[in-house]
């Protein structure tokens, strides 16, 4: 399954969030790129410096970075081995949020419905493989039906109406 059990894991159903405090270069950046979200502390530094030492980012960095930030931006980092800070990572589009130093992990934790998160992850990933937007919207995703039939679909709106925090099933 690759570095950190993530870079070659294409079947996971639960989202993974990278909370980066400090340096994520080479394989560390490739692990972060394999995550669904990247929350970076202000002091975070990212890059694929492999060309500087005669190597290449072969744990998915060469494939993921262009898909996430576009070919030209990605090649600008990949071919030069240039490092970027958290703010530039956010501007380029691979960092989701920049937070104060030491708070990346704390800010990365969410309190949303686990079933809704799994469903959203499934639909996004599967819909990207369907060329037509209309077909991807009309696709009968099993995860959507499971969400609609599940307890979180009742608990969420009920908690909202009662002005309280929801108690998710799992």
C-alpha positions in Angstrom: 0.0 0.0 0.0 3.0 2.3 -0.3 4.5 4.9 2.0 2.5 5.2 5.3 0.0 2.6 4.0 -1.4 5.4 1.8 0.4 6.1 -1.5 -0.8 2.9 -3.1 -4.1 2.4 -1.2 -6.8 3.1 -3.7 -9.7 1.3 -1.9 -10.0 3.0 1.4 -13.5 4.2 2.3 -12.6 6.6 5.1 -11.0 10.0 4.5 -7.5 10.7 5.6 -6.3 14.1 6.6 -2.7 15.2 6.6 -1.9 17.6 9.4 1.5 19.0 8.5 3.6 20.8 11.1 7.0 21.4 9.6 8.7 19.7 6.7 7.0 17.4 4.2 9.6 16.8 1.5 9.9 13.8 -0.9 8.1 10.8 0.5 6.5 12.9 3.2 4.9 15.2 0.6 3.8 12.1 -1.4 2.0 10.8 1.7 0.3 14.2 2.2 -0.7 14.3 -1.5 -2.3 10.8 -1.0 -4.5 12.2 1.7 -7.9 13.7 1.1 -7.2 17.0 2.8 -4.0 18.8 3.8 -4.1 21.1 6.8 -0.7 22.9 7.1 0.8 24.9 9.9 2.2 28.2 8.9 5.7 26.8 9.1 5.0 23.8 6.8 7.3 23.3 3.8 6.5 21.1 0.8 8.5 19.8 -2.1 9.7 16.9 -4.2 13.5 17.3 -4.2 14.3 13.9 -5.7 15.8 15.3 -8.9 18.5 17.1 -6.9 19.8 13.7 -5.8 19.2 11.7 -9.0 15.9 10.2 -8.0 12.2 10.7 -8.9 9.0 10.9 -6.8 7.8 7.4 -7.7 5.3 6.9 -4.8 2.6 8.8 -6.6 3.9 12.4 -6.4 4.5 12.6 -10.1 0.9 11.5 -10.8 -0.9 13.2 -7.9 0.6 16.7 -7.9 -0.3 17.4 -11.6 -3.9 16.2 -11.0 -4.2 18.5 -8.0 -2.6 21.7 -9.2 -2.3 21.4 -13.0 0.6 20.3 -15.2 2.5 23.6 -15.5 2.4 24.3 -11.7 3.3 20.8 -10.9 6.2 20.6 -13.4 7.5 23.9 -11.9 8.0 22.1 -8.6 8.8 18.6 -9.9 11.5 19.6 -12.4 13.3 22.1 -10.2 12.9 20.4 -6.8 11.7 23.8 -5.5 10.2 23.9 -2.0 7.0 25.9 -1.2 5.6 27.1 2.1 2.1 26.5 3.3 0.7 29.8 2.0 2.0 29.0 -1.5 0.7 25.5 -1.2 -2.8 26.9 -0.5 -2.5 29.3 -3.4 -1.5 26.5 -5.7 -4.4 24.4 -4.5 -2.9 21.3 -2.7 -3.2 22.7 0.8 -6.8 23.1 2.1 -6.1 25.3 5.1 -3.2 27.1 6.7 -3.3 27.3 10.5 -1.1 28.6 13.3 2.0 26.6 14.2 1.3 23.6 16.4 -2.5 23.6 15.6 -2.6 21.5 12.4 -3.7 18.3 14.0 -6.3 20.1 16.2 -7.7 22.0 13.2 -7.8 18.9 11.0 -10.3 16.9 13.2 -13.9 17.2 12.0 -17.2 16.4 13.8 -19.3 15.5 10.7 -21.3 12.4 10.1 -19.0 9.5 9.4 -21.6 8.0 7.0 -21.9 11.3 5.1 -18.2 11.6 4.9 -17.8 8.1 3.5 -20.6 8.7 1.0 -19.2 12.0 -0.1 -15.7 10.5 -0.6 -17.2 7.5 -2.6 -19.3 9.7 -4.9 -16.5 12.2 -5.6 -14.1 9.4 -6.5 -16.5 7.4 -8.5 -18.0 10.4 -10.3 -14.6 11.5 -11.6 -14.4 8.3 -13.6 -17.7 9.2 -15.4 -17.1 11.5 -18.4 -20.6 13.0 -18.5 -21.6 15.3 -15.7 -25.3 14.4 -16.2 -24.4 10.6 -16.1 -22.4 11.1 -12.9 -25.3 12.8 -11.2 -27.8 10.2 -12.3 -25.5 7.3 -11.3 -27.2 5.1 -8.7 -24.5 5.1 -6.0 -25.0 2.4 -3.4 -23.4 4.6 -0.8 -26.0 7.3 -1.3 -28.8 4.8 -0.8 -27.1 3.6 2.4 -26.8 7.1 3.6 -30.5 7.8 2.9 -31.5 4.6 4.7 -29.1 5.1 7.6 -29.6 6.7 11.0 -27.4 9.8 10.4 -30.0 11.0 7.8 -32.5 11.2 10.6 -30.2 12.3 13.4 -28.6 15.2 11.6 -31.8 17.1 10.7 -33.3 16.3 14.1 -30.3 17.6 16.0 -30.3 20.7 13.8 -34.0 21.3 14.5 -33.4 20.8 18.3 -30.4 23.1 18.2 -28.0 20.4 19.6 -24.9 18.6 18.5 -25.8 15.4 16.6 -24.9 11.9 18.0 -23.7 10.0 14.9 -24.2 6.3 14.6 -20.5 5.5 13.8 
